[in-house]
Amino acid sequence: ADIKKLLLKDYDLNIDGNLSINTKSEFYYFQGRASGELLDFNASISYKDKNLAYKIEDLNIRNIMEIFKRVNKRIELPQSLNLWVAYRAKGEFYHLDYLQGFIDFAKDNYYLDNISASGYVNNVKVRLDDKMNAIEIPKLDLNLNKQKLDFVFNKAFYNGADLSSSKVYLYDLFDEKKAGIYLRIKSDNLKFDEKLAKALEDYHFSLPFYQKSGKIKSDLELKIDFHDKGEISYSGILALENASISLADFNITKAFVKLNQNDLNIENASVKNSFLEADFNAKFDLQKQQGNFNTQISRLYFDNGELLDLKNQNVEVKLDYSQNVNISIPQWNLILNFKDGLEANLNNPKILFSFSPLLKKFGFIDAKNVYYKTL
């Protein structure tokens, strides 16, 4: 039987095609074309003994968000599928070469592992949250197989930085308890700015700093389950060169950072800011948000060296950034707080008197405590 101008109202689709029915075997087969303002596609559907096989080909979608809204009125799609395909990774035009699968209604089995699809999206903007600047991908290939949705691209950019060697895929897409995302962030000039850092915090990945300027080479891998009780793993490297970071406004001349889950190691680092020049190696516990530095201080100075001018000292420095940024040097009983400018408490003033031209000038001999705060 020929079907002419059948209207599928929910999606504003006109359907033309042919329906074949074998009454003896109770086999039904439909082949046709659907077209409308939002999408158009070819479809072939076969049905027998409560088993349905479907294949959609040459599918073109012009408004993915509207399509998902209408589908969700009828079928509750997995949250991860809604979020990432309709909102987080948004494109101007979607094309699928095919989407196919099989359903056994008698067993209520949708054979989710067997759903497969292939296609592409033009001019994609990817955001890990609603506030960050978009990662821009001119063309994104989509491949769905065994509940894994691969995002394949040749070019990708974030704030001018090239992310073309990066990789993204969603896994266990139709299983709410297992679904998640794999991210490999690889770049020779990553822009790890404040917005990207905060977006990654939503995925339980938090570094003690973000980049303000300079160069960061990255190769980071993150695997994050979407479920609240799911697993999270991350590892990788960062190489900083002439980079200004948010942590106490340090300027990193060079540093090599290794990340393995909650352990972060910084090797062969050189740092400089308005009061410190030093080389160090450091270990961080990202879960506790604390770090220990083995530091060779070339110079530590305040007020252009008048209040303090300390040179060539090897010290252990402790960092706690769980609330505000606090730096302490136990052997000096020195605590630095960076909540509002710089606030310093020195409970062993002898170290200060030895290296303070100003206090020597005024004849200071001893004190219990020295307090300093920038205006």
LUMDO-50401 format. One record per residue (C-alpha): z, x, y; residue number from 1; residue in three letters. Coordinates in steps of 0.05 Angstrom, whole numbers. Each point is the difference from the previous one (the first is absolute). Layout:
<recs>
REC        z        x        y     i    aa
REC        Z        X        Y   NUM   ala
...
</recs>
This chain:
<recs>
REC        z        x        y     i    aa
REC        0        0        0     1   ala
REC      -18       25       69     2   asp
REC       54       -1       53     3   ile
REC      -24       -6       71     4   lys
REC       44        6       62     5   lys
REC       67       -8      -33     6   leu
REC       53       10       55     7   leu
REC       63       39      -16     8   leu
REC       40      -25       60     9   lys
REC       60       47       -3    10   asp
REC      -46       59       13    11   tyr
REC      -58      -35       37    12   asp
REC      -48       21      -55    13   leu
REC      -66      -30      -20    14   asn
REC      -15       10      -74    15   ile
REC      -68       -1      -33    16   asp
REC       -9       15      -73    17   gly
REC      -11      -23      -72    18   asn
REC       52      -27      -48    19   leu
REC      -17        2      -75    20   ser
REC       41      -42      -49    21   ile
REC       -4        3      -76    22   asn
REC       36      -63      -22    23   thr
REC        2       21      -73    24   lys
REC       33       67       10    25   ser
REC       35      -21       65    26   glu
REC      -26       62       35    27   phe
REC       -9       -3       75    28   tyr
REC      -38       50       42    29   tyr
REC      -10        1       75    30   phe
REC      -43       47       41    31   gln
REC      -11       -8       74    32   gly
REC        6       22       72    33   arg
REC       55      -17       51    34   ala
REC       -9       10       75    35   ser
REC       41      -14       62    36   gly
REC       24       29       66    37   glu
REC       57       39      -31    38   leu
REC      -33       26      -64    39   leu
REC      -59       -5      -48    40   asp
REC       -9       22      -72    41   phe
REC      -35      -11      -67    42   asn
REC       42      -27      -57    43   ala
REC       -5       -8      -75    44   ser
REC       54      -37      -38    45   ile
REC        4      -17      -75    46   ser
REC       52      -44      -34    47   tyr
REC       14      -16      -73    48   lys
REC       64      -16      -39    49   asp
REC       43        8       62    50   lys
REC      -27       70       12    51   asn
REC      -34       14       66    52   leu
REC      -40       62       19    53   ala
REC      -21       10       72    54   tyr
REC      -42       49       39    55   lys
REC      -12        0       74    56   ile
REC      -56       45       27    57   glu
REC      -28       19       68    58   asp
REC       63      -26       35    59   leu
REC        1        7       76    60   asn
REC       63      -17       40    61   ile
REC        1       -4       75    62   arg
REC       72      -20       12    63   asn
REC       47       25      -53    64   ile
REC       64      -25       32    65   met
REC      -25      -72        4    66   glu
REC      -23        3      -73    67   ile
REC       68       23      -23    68   phe
REC       34      -55       40    69   lys
REC      -42      -53      -34    70   arg
REC        8       30      -69    71   val
REC       75        4        8    72   asn
REC        3      -75       14    73   lys
REC      -24      -11      -71    74   arg
REC       23       62      -37    75   ile
REC       59       45       14    76   glu
REC      -30       69        0    77   leu
REC       43       62      -11    78   pro
REC       34       23       64    79   gln
REC      -26       71       -6    80   ser
REC      -72      -26       -6    81   leu
REC        9      -45       61    82   asn
REC       32       55       42    83   leu
REC      -47       58      -15    84   trp
REC      -67      -33       -9    85   val
REC        6      -52       55    86   ala
REC       45       33       51    87   tyr
REC       17       74       -8    88   arg
REC      -72       22      -14    89   ala
REC      -44      -44       44    90   lys
REC      -75        7        5    91   gly
REC      -57      -33       38    92   glu
REC      -43      -17      -60    93   phe
REC       14       -2      -75    94   tyr
REC      -50        4      -57    95   his
REC       14       -3      -75    96   leu
REC      -55       18      -48    97   asp
REC       39      -39      -53    98   tyr
REC       68      -30      -17    99   leu
REC        9      -21      -72   100   gln
REC       54      -23      -48   101   gly
REC       22      -45      -57   102   phe
REC       52      -56       -8   103   ile
REC       29      -32      -62   104   asp
REC       30      -65       24   105   phe
REC       29      -17      -68   106   ala
REC       43       62        2   107   lys
REC        8        0       76   108   asp
REC      -27       71       -1   109   asn
REC      -40       25       59   110   tyr
REC      -14       69      -31   111   tyr
REC       18       34       65   112   leu
REC      -14       70      -28   113   asp
REC      -72      -22      -13   114   asn
REC      -15      -24       71   115   ile
REC      -48       50       31   116   ser
REC      -38        5       66   117   ala
REC      -40       48       41   118   ser
REC      -23       -2       72   119   gly
REC       10       28       70   120   tyr
REC       28      -17       69   121   val
REC      -28       22       67   122   asn
REC       41       26       59   123   asn
REC       69       -3      -31   124   val
REC       65        8       39   125   lys
REC       60       16      -43   126   val
REC       71       -7       25   127   arg
REC       64       15      -40   128   leu
REC       37      -47       48   129   asp
REC      -17      -44       60   130   asp
REC       17       52       53   131   lys
REC      -35       64      -20   132   met
REC      -69       19       24   133   asn
REC      -54      -16      -51   134   ala
REC      -29       49      -50   135   ile
REC      -74      -11       10   136   glu
REC      -49        1      -59   137   ile
REC      -74      -13       15   138   pro
REC      -15      -21      -72   139   lys
REC       49      -14      -56   140   leu
REC      -22       -9      -72   141   asp
REC       43      -46      -43   142   leu
REC        7        6      -75   143   asn
REC       46      -45      -41   144   leu
REC       13       15      -73   145   asn
REC       62      -12      -43   146   lys
REC       40      -24       60   147   gln
REC      -14       64       39   148   lys
REC      -36       -9       66   149   leu
REC      -30       65       24   150   asp
REC      -16       11       74   151   phe
REC      -55       52        0   152   val
REC      -27       31       64   153   phe
REC      -38       60       26   154   asn
REC       27       -2       72   155   lys
REC       67      -21       28   156   ala
REC       35       15       66   157   phe
REC       68       -9       31   158   tyr
REC        7       14       75   159   asn
REC      -58       47       -5   160   gly
REC       27       37      -61   161   ala
REC      -45        5      -61   162   asp
REC       30      -35      -61   163   leu
REC      -64        0      -40   164   ser
REC       31       39      -59   165   ser
REC       56      -51       -7   166   ser
REC        5      -52      -56   167   lys
REC       28      -71       -5   168   val
REC        5      -50      -57   169   tyr
REC       41      -61      -19   170   leu
REC       27       -4      -71   171   tyr
REC       23      -59      -43   172   asp
REC      -30      -44       53   173   leu
REC       14      -68      -33   174   phe
REC       71       16      -23   175   asp
REC       51      -13       54   176   glu
REC       54       42      -35   177   lys
REC      -44       61      -11   178   lys
REC      -51       -1       57   179   ala
REC        0       59       48   180   gly
REC      -41       49       40   181   ile
REC      -20       73      -10   182   tyr
REC      -14       40       63   183   leu
REC      -25       72        4   184   arg
REC        0       22       72   185   ile
REC      -42       62        4   186   lys
REC      -23       30       65   187   ser
REC      -11       67       34   188   asp
REC       24      -30       66   189   asn
REC       46      -59      -13   190   leu
REC       27      -39       59   191   lys
REC       70      -16      -26   192   phe
REC       19      -38       62   193   asp
REC       59      -46       12   194   glu
REC      -37      -63      -20   195   lys
REC      -24       29      -66   196   leu
REC       70       28      -14   197   ala
REC       32      -68       12   198   lys
REC      -52      -36      -42   199   ala
REC       14       47      -59   200   leu
REC       75      -15        8   201   glu
REC      -17      -71      -22   202   asp
REC      -23       30      -65   203   tyr
REC       66       40       -7   204   his
REC      -31       66       22   205   phe
REC       38       31       57   206   ser
REC       -5       71       29   207   leu
REC       50       26       51   208   pro
REC      -55        7       52   209   phe
REC      -68      -24       25   210   tyr
REC      -55       40       32   211   gln
REC       -9       -1       76   212   lys
REC      -56       51        5   213   ser
REC      -30       59      -37   214   gly
REC      -29        7      -70   215   lys
REC       26      -24      -68   216   ile
REC      -38       12      -64   217   lys
REC       21      -50      -53   218   ser
REC       -7      -18      -74   219   asp
REC       51      -54      -14   220   leu
REC        3      -48      -59   221   glu
REC       39      -65        2   222   leu
REC        6      -51      -56   223   lys
REC       38      -62       23   224   ile
REC       15      -64      -39   225   asp
REC       -1      -61       45   226   phe
REC       57      -35      -37   227   his
REC       70       10       31   228   asp
REC       26       30      -65   229   lys
REC      -63       41      -13   230   gly
REC       -7       75       -3   231   glu
REC      -21       47       56   232   ile
REC      -24       71       -9   233   ser
REC      -29       50       49   234   tyr
REC      -17       74        2   235   ser
REC      -46       48       36   236   gly
REC       -6       53       54   237   ile
REC       -5        4       75   238   leu
REC      -21       62       38   239   ala
REC       19       -1       74   240   leu
REC      -32       45       52   241   glu
REC       17        0       74   242   asn
REC       27      -70       -8   243   ala
REC       49      -36       45   244   ser
REC       46      -46      -39   245   ile
REC       50      -54       20   246   ser
REC       60       35      -31   247   leu
REC       36       30       61   248   ala
REC      -69       10       32   249   asp
REC      -11       61      -43   250   phe
REC      -66       37        4   251   asn
REC      -18       26      -69   252   ile
REC      -43       62        4   253   thr
REC       -9       -3      -75   254   lys
REC       34      -32      -61   255   ala
REC      -16      -17      -72   256   phe
REC       32      -64      -26   257   val
REC        6      -19      -73   258   lys
REC       20      -71      -20   259   leu
REC       23      -23      -68   260   asn
REC       31      -69        1   261   gln
REC       64        5       41   262   asn
REC       -1       76        4   263   asp
REC      -37       31       59   264   leu
REC       -4       76        8   265   asn
REC      -24       35       63   266   ile
REC      -23       72      -10   267   glu
REC      -17       57       48   268   asn
REC       10      -42       62   269   ala
REC        1       24       72   270   ser
REC       27      -47       53   271   val
REC        8       -2       75   272   lys
REC       26      -49       52   273   asn
REC       34        2       68   274   ser
REC       62       34      -27   275   phe
REC      -17       32      -67   276   leu
REC      -47       50      -32   277   glu
REC       11       10      -75   278   ala
REC      -30       10      -70   279   asp
REC       28      -40      -58   280   phe
REC       -5      -28      -70   281   asn
REC       29      -69      -12   282   ala
REC       17      -52      -53   283   lys
REC        4      -75       14   284   phe
REC       28      -58      -39   285   asp
REC      -44      -57       25   286   leu
REC       44      -53      -32   287   gln
REC       63       24       36   288   lys
REC      -41       20       61   289   gln
REC       32       68        4   290   gln
REC      -25       72        1   291   gly
REC       25       72       -6   292   asn
REC      -34       57       36   293   phe
REC        5       74      -14   294   asn
REC      -16       23       70   295   thr
REC      -15       66       34   296   gln
REC       11      -13       74   297   ile
REC      -41       43       45   298   ser
REC       29      -32       61   299   arg
REC       46      -60       16   300   leu
REC        9      -11       74   301   tyr
REC       21      -52       51   302   phe
REC      -10       -2       76   303   asp
REC      -52       56       -4   304   asn
REC       49       44      -37   305   gly
REC       55       -5       52   306   glu
REC       47      -45      -40   307   leu
REC      -20       28      -67   308   leu
REC      -48       54      -22   309   asp
REC        8       15      -74   310   leu
REC      -49       44      -37   311   lys
REC      -14       24      -71   312   asn
REC       50      -42      -40   313   gln
REC       -5      -25      -72   314   asn
REC       34      -67       -9   315   val
REC        2      -62      -44   316   glu
REC      -20      -62       39   317   val
REC       14      -71      -25   318   lys
REC      -41      -61       22   319   leu
REC       19      -73       -6   320   asp
REC      -50      -52       24   321   tyr
REC       28      -61      -36   322   ser
REC       22      -30       66   323   gln
REC      -15       44       59   324   asn
REC      -26       72       -4   325   val
REC       61       45       -9   326   asn
REC       -4       75      -10   327   ile
REC       61       42      -18   328   ser
REC       14       74      -11   329   ile
REC       64        2      -42   330   pro
REC       17       73       11   331   gln
REC        0      -11       75   332   trp
REC       31      -70       -2   333   asn
REC      -59      -22       42   334   leu
REC      -27      -72       -1   335   ile
REC      -63      -21       37   336   leu
REC      -19      -73       11   337   asn
REC      -68      -22       26   338   phe
REC       11      -75       10   339   lys
REC       -6        4       77   340   asp
REC      -26       69       18   341   gly
REC       42       57      -27   342   leu
REC       75       -5      -11   343   glu
REC       37       62      -27   344   ala
REC       71        7      -25   345   asn
REC       24       71      -15   346   leu
REC       68        5      -33   347   asn
REC       -3       76       -9   348   asn
REC      -11       23       72   349   pro
REC        7       74      -17   350   lys
REC      -73        1      -22   351   ile
REC      -18      -28       68   352   leu
REC       41       50       40   353   phe
REC      -33       57      -37   354   ser
REC      -70      -23       20   355   phe
REC       10      -37       66   356   ser
REC      -16       40       63   357   pro
REC       26      -58       43   358   leu
REC       69       -3      -34   359   leu
REC        6       76        1   360   lys
REC      -15       -2       75   361   lys
REC       56      -50       12   362   phe
REC       49       39      -44   363   gly
REC       11      -52      -55   364   phe
REC       40       28      -57   365   ile
REC       16      -58      -47   366   asp
REC       -6      -76       -8   367   ala
REC       11      -52      -54   368   lys
REC      -65      -37       11   369   asn
REC      -64        3       41   370   val
REC      -40      -63       14   371   tyr
REC      -71       -1       28   372   tyr
REC      -48      -57       16   373   lys
REC      -68        0       34   374   thr
REC      -10      -49       57   375   leu
</recs>
